[in-house]
Amino acid sequence: MRGTVTHDDYPAPSMSRPTTQNDLPALHWCRKVAAWTASTSLFMLKSAVAAHLLISEDTGTQEAGNAELEIGLEQSREGDARAVTLQPQLSYGAFENLDLIVQPSWSALHGPDSSERRFGDTGMDLKWRFLDAPPFSMAVRAGLLVPSGADGMGQAKTSAHALFVAEADLQPWTVQANLGYSTDPGIPSAHANIARVSAAVLYALNDRWTLCLDAGLDPDEDPYQLSWKNTKVVGVIYKASPALELDAGLLQGQNRASSVRQLLVGVTYRWRP
């Protein structure tokens, strides 16, 4: 799928349908990874192309009256510590070129001798495609990240964010570029303004299979560190039907500031309520 989702992609709804002291370093790392995963995904966001897999957002919207559910699962590991993050995202087309989006998060954190399961922050966004001049399009996504999670699993205060998206659909190639900006009132003002950039290249092998390469730069989660994290994603998207897509890939940190490695799997389903 490229650009606006059509009505053909939406079938009628179906009728069936205790922590020890030794654990602290491991669980602290898990919390950092889970919080970074949740916050980063709100800038390097989800697209209408099984976007869970990608860091970068695309310009596609759902059209009025259509809905899309993306269920993304990320697993990270470092030594004996493991973090699993679930981030479902629900998008609803309020108008042809405007979507309403909500994205909660939940994480399971596992240390050597204990584990935690907690809700994280929730993103509430609008996405507006303001330019549609094939093969080029542009959009903006903006909203709030609400601290709905447990202590240590996200931000202390509500923050705002915005993302500019540009896309060139040059079949079988698609190129996407993102520039994101956010504020975090929970940290000192000198470090509260955060910028993020990313770019993705997709290649459609045929009507069902698409290969993806995505890369992004974002600041270290420690606001007092001046380093930037360089992460890349390689993966594949399989279009099982016009309404159902599956994806899998690997996210890997590319420099000293980003040592995270994540296994990514997801499913995207579209329907017309």
C-alpha positions as CSV (number, residue, x, y, z in Angstrom):
1,M,0.0,0.0,0.0
2,R,1.3,3.5,-0.9
3,G,-0.3,6.8,0.0
4,T,-4.0,7.0,0.8
5,V,-5.7,3.8,1.8
6,T,-8.7,3.0,-0.5
7,H,-12.1,1.6,0.4
8,D,-11.1,-1.7,-1.3
9,D,-8.7,-2.3,1.6
10,Y,-11.5,-2.4,4.1
11,P,-13.8,-5.4,4.2
12,A,-17.1,-5.3,6.0
13,P,-16.6,-6.1,9.8
14,S,-16.7,-9.8,10.7
15,M,-19.1,-11.0,13.4
16,S,-16.5,-13.4,14.7
17,R,-14.1,-11.8,15.9
18,P,9.6,-8.5,44.6
19,T,12.7,-7.1,43.2
20,T,16.2,-7.9,44.7
21,Q,19.1,-5.5,44.9
22,N,20.9,-7.6,42.2
23,D,18.1,-7.1,39.8
24,L,18.2,-3.3,39.9
25,P,20.8,-2.7,37.1
26,A,19.1,-5.2,34.8
27,L,15.6,-3.8,35.4
28,H,16.9,-0.2,35.1
29,W,18.2,-1.1,31.6
30,C,14.9,-2.7,30.7
31,R,13.0,0.4,31.8
32,K,15.3,2.6,29.7
33,V,14.8,0.4,26.6
34,A,11.0,0.2,27.1
35,A,10.7,3.9,27.6
36,W,12.9,4.6,24.6
37,T,10.9,2.2,22.5
38,A,7.6,3.9,23.5
39,S,8.8,7.5,23.0
40,T,10.8,6.9,19.8
41,S,7.9,5.2,18.1
42,L,5.9,8.4,18.4
43,F,8.3,10.2,16.2
44,M,9.4,7.5,13.8
45,L,6.0,6.4,13.5
46,K,3.6,4.0,12.0
47,S,2.5,4.0,8.4
48,A,-0.2,2.5,6.3
49,V,2.4,0.0,5.1
50,A,2.5,-2.4,8.1
51,A,4.3,0.6,9.6
52,H,5.1,-1.0,12.9
53,L,8.2,-2.4,11.3
54,L,9.6,1.0,10.2
55,I,11.2,3.8,12.2
56,S,9.9,6.3,9.6
57,E,6.3,7.4,9.1
58,D,4.7,7.6,5.7
59,T,2.1,10.1,4.4
60,G,-0.8,7.6,4.1
61,T,-4.2,8.3,5.7
62,Q,-7.2,5.9,6.1
63,E,-9.9,8.0,4.4
64,A,-13.1,9.0,6.2
65,G,-14.8,6.3,8.1
66,N,-12.0,3.7,7.9
67,A,-10.0,2.2,10.7
68,E,-6.6,0.5,11.1
69,L,-5.2,-1.5,14.0
70,E,-1.5,-2.1,14.2
71,I,-0.1,-4.5,16.8
72,G,3.6,-4.2,17.2
73,L,5.8,-6.3,19.5
74,E,9.5,-5.5,20.2
75,Q,11.9,-7.8,22.2
76,S,15.2,-6.4,23.5
77,R,17.9,-8.3,25.3
78,E,21.2,-7.4,27.1
79,G,22.9,-10.0,29.2
80,D,20.4,-11.5,31.6
81,A,17.9,-8.6,31.1
82,R,15.1,-8.7,28.6
83,A,12.3,-6.3,27.7
84,V,9.2,-7.0,25.7
85,T,7.1,-4.1,24.6
86,L,3.6,-4.2,23.1
87,Q,2.4,-1.1,21.3
88,P,-1.0,-1.4,19.6
89,Q,-2.0,1.6,17.5
90,L,-5.6,2.5,16.5
91,S,-6.1,5.0,13.6
92,Y,-9.4,6.3,12.5
93,G,-10.1,8.4,9.4
94,A,-12.0,11.5,10.5
95,F,-11.7,13.0,7.0
96,E,-10.1,11.9,3.7
97,N,-6.7,13.3,4.7
98,L,-7.0,13.4,8.5
99,D,-6.6,10.6,11.0
100,L,-7.2,10.4,14.7
101,I,-4.6,8.1,16.4
102,V,-4.2,6.6,19.9
103,Q,-1.3,4.4,20.9
104,P,-0.9,2.9,24.4
105,S,2.1,0.8,25.5
106,W,2.8,-2.1,27.8
107,S,6.1,-3.7,28.8
108,A,7.3,-6.9,30.5
109,L,10.7,-6.4,32.1
110,H,12.7,-9.5,33.1
111,G,15.8,-9.5,35.3
112,P,17.8,-12.5,36.5
113,D,15.6,-13.2,39.6
114,S,12.5,-11.1,39.1
115,S,10.2,-9.4,36.6
116,E,7.8,-6.5,36.2
117,R,4.8,-6.0,33.9
118,R,3.7,-2.4,33.6
119,F,1.7,0.0,31.4
120,G,3.7,2.8,29.7
121,D,2.9,6.2,28.3
122,T,0.0,6.7,25.8
123,G,0.3,8.8,22.6
124,M,-2.7,10.7,21.2
125,D,-2.1,12.2,17.7
126,L,-3.6,13.8,14.6
127,K,-2.1,13.0,11.2
128,W,-2.8,15.4,8.3
129,R,-1.7,14.8,4.7
130,F,-1.6,18.4,3.4
131,L,0.1,17.7,0.0
132,D,-0.8,15.1,-2.5
133,A,0.9,15.6,-5.9
134,P,1.9,12.2,-7.1
135,P,4.5,10.8,-6.9
136,F,5.2,13.3,-4.1
137,S,3.3,13.8,-0.9
138,M,3.7,15.5,2.5
139,A,2.1,15.1,5.9
140,V,2.4,16.2,9.5
141,R,1.7,14.2,12.6
142,A,1.4,15.9,16.0
143,G,0.0,15.2,19.4
144,L,0.7,14.5,23.1
145,L,2.5,11.8,25.0
146,V,0.5,11.3,28.2
147,P,2.1,9.7,31.3
148,S,-0.3,6.9,31.8
149,G,2.2,4.3,33.0
150,A,3.7,3.2,36.3
151,D,6.6,5.0,37.9
152,G,9.9,4.6,36.0
153,M,8.1,3.5,32.8
154,G,7.9,6.8,30.9
155,Q,7.7,10.6,31.3
156,A,6.6,12.3,34.5
157,K,4.6,15.0,32.7
158,T,2.6,15.3,29.5
159,S,4.8,16.3,26.5
160,A,4.1,17.6,23.0
161,H,5.6,16.3,19.7
162,A,5.3,16.9,16.0
163,L,6.6,15.1,12.9
164,F,7.1,16.3,9.3
165,V,6.9,13.6,6.7
166,A,7.9,13.7,3.0
167,E,7.5,10.8,0.6
168,A,8.3,9.9,-3.0
169,D,6.4,7.0,-4.5
170,L,8.6,5.8,-7.4
171,Q,7.4,2.3,-7.9
172,P,8.8,-0.2,-7.2
173,W,10.8,2.1,-4.9
174,T,9.4,4.3,-2.1
175,V,11.5,6.8,-0.2
176,Q,10.4,8.4,3.1
177,A,12.0,11.2,5.1
178,N,11.0,12.4,8.6
179,L,12.0,15.3,10.8
180,G,10.6,15.2,14.4
181,Y,10.5,17.6,17.3
182,S,9.4,17.1,20.9
183,T,9.4,18.7,24.3
184,D,9.8,17.0,27.7
185,P,8.8,19.3,30.6
186,G,10.0,16.7,33.0
187,I,13.7,17.5,32.4
188,P,15.7,20.8,32.7
189,S,14.7,23.4,30.0
190,A,18.2,23.3,28.4
191,H,17.6,19.7,27.5
192,A,13.8,19.7,27.0
193,N,13.8,20.3,23.2
194,I,14.5,17.1,21.3
195,A,15.0,16.6,17.5
196,R,14.9,13.3,15.6
197,V,15.5,12.5,12.0
198,S,15.0,9.3,9.9
199,A,14.8,8.0,6.4
200,A,13.5,4.8,4.8
201,V,13.8,3.0,1.5
202,L,11.2,0.3,0.5
203,Y,11.4,-2.0,-2.5
204,A,8.3,-3.9,-3.7
205,L,9.4,-7.3,-5.0
206,N,5.8,-7.9,-6.2
207,D,2.2,-7.2,-5.0
208,R,2.7,-9.2,-1.8
209,W,6.4,-8.8,-0.6
210,T,8.2,-5.6,0.2
211,L,11.8,-5.2,1.5
212,C,12.6,-2.4,3.9
213,L,15.7,-0.5,5.1
214,D,15.3,2.3,7.6
215,A,17.7,4.5,9.6
216,G,17.2,7.1,12.3
217,L,19.1,9.5,14.6
218,D,17.7,10.5,18.0
219,P,19.3,11.8,21.2
220,D,20.5,9.6,24.1
221,E,17.7,9.0,26.6
222,D,20.0,10.6,29.2
223,P,19.4,14.3,28.7
224,Y,22.9,15.2,30.0
225,Q,24.6,13.1,27.3
226,L,25.5,14.9,24.0
227,S,25.7,11.8,22.0
228,W,23.2,10.7,19.3
229,K,21.9,7.2,18.8
230,N,22.1,5.8,15.3
231,T,19.7,2.9,14.7
232,K,18.8,0.9,11.6
233,V,16.0,-1.5,10.7
234,V,16.0,-4.2,8.1
235,G,12.9,-6.2,7.5
236,V,10.2,-7.5,5.2
237,I,6.4,-6.9,4.8
238,Y,4.0,-9.5,3.5
239,K,0.6,-8.4,2.3
240,A,-1.6,-11.4,3.0
241,S,-4.8,-9.7,1.7
242,P,-5.9,-6.1,1.0
243,A,-6.8,-5.7,4.7
244,L,-4.1,-7.7,6.4
245,E,-0.3,-7.3,6.5
246,L,2.4,-9.1,8.5
247,D,5.9,-7.8,9.1
248,A,9.2,-8.9,10.8
249,G,12.6,-7.3,11.1
250,L,15.6,-6.5,13.2
251,L,16.5,-3.1,14.8
252,Q,20.2,-2.7,15.6
253,G,22.1,0.2,17.2
254,Q,25.0,1.3,14.9
255,N,27.2,3.3,17.3
256,R,28.5,3.4,20.8
257,A,25.6,5.5,22.0
258,S,23.1,2.9,20.8
259,S,23.8,-0.8,21.7
260,V,20.1,-1.9,21.6
261,R,19.1,-4.8,19.4
262,Q,15.4,-5.6,19.0
263,L,13.4,-8.3,17.2
264,L,10.3,-6.7,15.6
265,V,7.1,-8.5,14.6
266,G,3.8,-7.0,13.8
267,V,0.4,-7.3,12.2
268,T,-1.8,-4.6,10.6
269,Y,-5.6,-5.0,10.0
270,R,-7.9,-2.5,8.3
271,W,-11.7,-2.4,8.3
272,R,-14.6,-0.1,7.8
273,P,-16.7,0.0,11.1
